Amino acid sequence: MPLPFGPVPDSDLDDLRRRLAATRRPPLPPGTGWERGTDPDFLARLLTAWRDRFDWRTHEARILALSWESVDPGTGPLRLVHRRAAPDAPAVVLLHGWPDSVLRFERVLPLLDDLNVLVPALPGFPFSAGPPRPGTTAAATAAAVAAAVHRLGYRRYVVSGGDLGADVAEHLAAAHPDRVAALHLTNVSPLHAAFADRSALGPEERAYLDAAAAWQRTEGGYIAQQSTRPHTLAPALADSPAGLASWIVEKLHGWSHTPFAEEDLLTWISAYWFTGTIGTSFAPYAEFAPPVPYVPTPTVLSAFAHDTKPAPRSFAARYVNVQEFVEHRDGGHFAAWEQPLAYARDLRRAVALAERGGPRPVRGSGAAPA
């Protein structure tokens, strides 16, 4: 199958360097650090490194060498990293979030050599097959993933994800209980908090809703913009590498517990720049789908202490069938990248749940679902 994209033309690299060299640094109050968003001095150093030291070709070669595959089961093309271990090995589907991509799982992939692994590039995100169609909600994305995985021959599998990936995973499991044998999540859909009936909750759960609301007031401005006026913001970020870097790095810095190395920050930002997908990555925020009321699929929930809004088990269990609740003292929002060993161990707990509940997934004929 064709690779997700060819090498970036030299002209695109030259254009990026020209834009970086011409960056206009805005006059801002000194000494604020990260208090009002991205630290201006940190950003200036990062942009200099991007222009003068960062070697995209090295990272590009590694990304292109992943086992990419493209499939169109009738719902539109879906591109994914697809690594086969053995026909009768358990299958796992890994779902990324925003503002990342399939690169979220790079450090986990070497730990899953005995599993069949599928990592879709969600529609509109870096390395995906193209911009999402209108109406591409989390539920529609789940349907596309289910159809693609089915076309590739997998009849039963485990789904793992966080952030937007958790929303998609819940919809996928609810729509296809015959296929999704178990879930592994790092969070339940944040929309559950928005729809929760406080009068039915206990003290711990109400305290969680208060904490989530406080986070929303101080950190959630990006959600309001991306969900209501995404096309206003998109041209600025698609045209300015400095703007794109500032928008993304604030999240990678603020939501992680293990600091990102400079090379990794620039690789993740470059993935958005060279694929031109920052605007289309906003689609899941603008295309609303109500959350699934309850998902009965057996679930392992990994609670990383420094995630943005880690929900207590009591709250999460109202919405998914929590069989195991695993708490981690380290790790933040990008747990698969920050704590790959812990993430892989918890994913294997979900694989074990699936195996106790039925036979291993077997690759079939590859026929499209009925």
N, C-alpha and C positions, 0 to 999 in steps of 0.2 A: 504494500500500500504506500501511497505517497507520504512523504514526511509532512509535518504540519505547516512548514514554511521552509523556503530555501534560506541560505545564508543572507543576512541583511546586506543590501548593496553598499559598496564603499561610499557612494554618494549620500546614503542615509546617515552613515557614521560621520561624514564630513559636515552634513547639515546640523547634526546634533551638536558637534563641537562649536560650530559657528553660533548657534543659538545660545549655548552655554557661555561663550566668550562675550556675547552681547547682553548678558543678563543685567537688568536694571534692579539694583538692590533698593527696596523701598526704605525710606527713612522711618524708623520705628523707635519708640521709647527704649533707651538702653536698660540693661540689667534685668529684663523680665524673664529671661531664660525660656522655659517651657510653659510658663504660667498662662500665656495667652495664645498658645498654639505652638507651632514649630519654632524652636530656638533659632533666631536669625543667624547667629554666629555658627551654630552647628550646621545649618543649611548651607551657609557660604563655604565652609570647609568641604562639605559633601559634594557640592557642585564643582568645586575645583578638582576634587579627586575624580569625579565623573568625566571631566574634560581632559585632564592631564594624565591620569594614571590607570583608570579602569580599562581593562582589556575585555571587551564584550566577546571577542572571537573565542576566547577560552571557554567562557560559559555557554556560548552559543553551541559550540561543538558538543559539550556535555548534554545540553538539552536536546539537540537533534539526534543524539545517539540513543535516546530513550526509545522504548519499543512502541512507537506510535502506530495507530491504526485508525482508519476512518470507516464508518458504517452509516448507511441510511436505511433505516427500517420502514420508511414511509412517513415518518414524522419530521423529516428534515435531517441533514447530515449531522453526525456527532463524531467528534474526534476525541480519542482517548489514548492513554498509555495502557497497553494491554500486554501483560506478561504471563505466559502460560508456564506452569510448573509441571503438572501431570493431569491427564484427563479426569482422574478421580480425586484430585486434590480439592479441598474446600476453596470456594471462590469468595472473594471479598471485593466490594465496591467502595472506593474511597472518594468522598465528596468534599471539595474545598469550599472556601467562603470568600469574603471580600475584606481587604483589598489584596488578595493573593491569587493563587492559581494552582495548577497541578504541582508547582514547585513546593507547595506546603508539605508534600509527602516525600520529597527526595530523600530525606534521611531515614524514613521508615521503610522504603522499598527494599533496601538490602537486608532488612531484618525479617522479610516475609518470603524468602526464596522458595519455601515449600508450599506456597499457596498460589492459586491463580488470582492475579490482581488486576483490577480494572480501575483506572483513574480518569474519569471523564473530565475534559475541559468544558466546563459548563457554558451554555450559549452566551455569547457576548464577552467572555473573559479571554485573557491571553491564551493563544494557541487553539482557540475554538474554531469551528468550521465556518463561522460567519456571524453577523449580527443577529440577535434574536428577533423572531417574528413578533408583531404586536400580539399581546395576550400571553406572552411567555411568563406566566406566574411560576411560583415554586411548584405548584401542582402540575403545570404543563411541562416543566423541566423534569419532574419526576417521571412523567409518562414517557418522555423522550429517552431518558436513561433506561427505564424498564424495557422499552422496545429495543433499544440498541443491545443491551445485555442479553436479552432473549434471542435476538438475531445471531449473536455470537455463540449461542448454544448453551447458555447457562440457565438451568431451570430452578435452582435453589442457591441462595447466596446470602452472605452477611453484608450489611450496609453500615459504613462508618463515616462519621462526619461531624463537623461543628460549624458554628456561624450559619451562613446561608445553607451550607451543606446539611445541617441538622433539620432545617425546614423541609428541604427536598427529601431527606431520609424519612421523615415522618409521613409525608404524603406518599412516598413510594411504598412504605410498609403497609399503610392503611389501604391503598388501592390494590396491592398485590400480596395479600397474606399467604398465598400459596407459593410465592417465590422468595420472599424475604424471610429467612429462617430466624434471624436475630438482628438486633441493632446494637451498635456501639456509638454512643454520642458523648460529646464533651459539653453539650448544653441542650436543653429542650428549646423549642422555638420561643424567641423572645415575645412573640405575639400572644402567648398564653398569659403573660403578665398583663397585657393590655385588655384582655377579655375576662380576666378573673373576677369572680364575685367575692368581694372582700368579706361579706357577711357569712360566707360559708367556710372561711379559712381560720386556721388556728393562729396563735400569737407568732410562732416562728415564720409562718408563711406571710402574715401581714407585715412583719419586719422586713422580710425579703422584698415585698412589693414597695415598701417605703425606700429601701436602699436602691432598688432598680429605678424608681422615679427620681431619686436624687441624682443618680448617674445620668439619667436622661436629660436632666436640666443642665448639668455641667458639661457633659460630653457628647450629647446627642444631636448637636446642631447639624452635623453632616447628614443625618437621617432625614431631617426636615427638608433640606435642600435637595438631596438626591431623590426623595420620594415625591416632591411636589413640582420642582422646576429643574429637572436634570439637564434639559437641553440648554438652559441658560449657562450652567457651569461648564458643560462639556467642551465648548470651543476654547475657553481659556486654558484648560488643562491639556487639551490635545495640541495646542499651539505653543505652549511654554513648558520646556522641560523643568525650569525652576518651579513653576506652579505645580506641575504634576508631582515632582519630588516632595514639595512641601505638603501637599494634600495627603500623599501616601505615607511619608515617613513619620508624620505625627501619630498615625495609628500604629505603625509597626513599633515605634518607640513607646507609646503610651500603653499599649495593650499587652506587650510582652513582659515577661519577668526575666528571661535570659536575654541579655542585650544582643542585638543583631550585629554581626561584623560588617564593616563598611562594604566589603565586596558583596555580601549577601543583600544588603539594602539596595545597592546599585543594580544587582542582577534582577531583583524583584521589580524595581521601578522600571528598568530597561525593558522588561517583558511587556509592561503596559505601553511604553513609549513606542517600541518598534512594531508592535502589533496594532497600535492605534485603538485600543479597546477600553480606554478609561470611560468614555461616554456610554458605551453599550453595557459596561459592567454595572451601571446604575439601574438598568432595567428591572432587576428583581425588587428594588425599592419602590419603583413607580407602578409596577404591575402587582396589585394587591391580591392575595388569596388568603381567606380566613384560615386559621390553623385547624388542624384535625382535632376534634374534641378529645379523642382518646385512641391510642395505638396499643392494641393488645400484644404485639410482637414482643417476645422476651428481649429485655434491654439491659446492657451494661452501660452505666452512666459514670464517666470519668469526671470527677470534680477537681479541677486544678485551681489551687487556692488563689492565684493571682489573675484569674480570668476576669473579664469585665463585669459580669453579673452572675456569679455562680449561684445557682438555685439550690436550696436544701432538698434533701430527699423527699421530705413530706410534700413539697410543692410539685416536684417533678413527677412523683408517683401518681398524681392526679391526671396526668396526660400521657404517660408512657408506662409500660409494664416493667418497672424497675426490678430486675432480679438481683443485680449486684450494683452497689453504689461504692465506688472506689475513690477515696479522697487522697489527694497528693499535696504535699506542702510546697512543692516547687512547680513552676510552670505557669504560663499565662494563656492568652487567647489562642496563640499559634502552637498548641501543645505538640502536635505531630512534628514540628520543626524544633521546638525548644527542648522537649523531653521525648525523643523518639523511642527510647527503650521502654519507658513507662507506657507510652501510647501503644506500642506494639504488644506489650504484655496484656493490656486491657482489651485490645482488639482480639487477642487469642482467647480471652475469657468468653467473648461473644461467640467465637467460632466453636468453643466447647459447648456453649449453650445450644447452638444450632445442631451440633452432632448428637447431643442427648435427645433432641427433639425429633430426629428423623435421619434418613440416610444422607450421605454426602452428596453434594451436587455433582451431576454427571453431564458432561458435554453431550448434547444431542445432535440432531441433524442440522441445526442452524435455521430451521424454518421460522418464518415470521409468526408472531403470536396471532391467534385468531381474533 
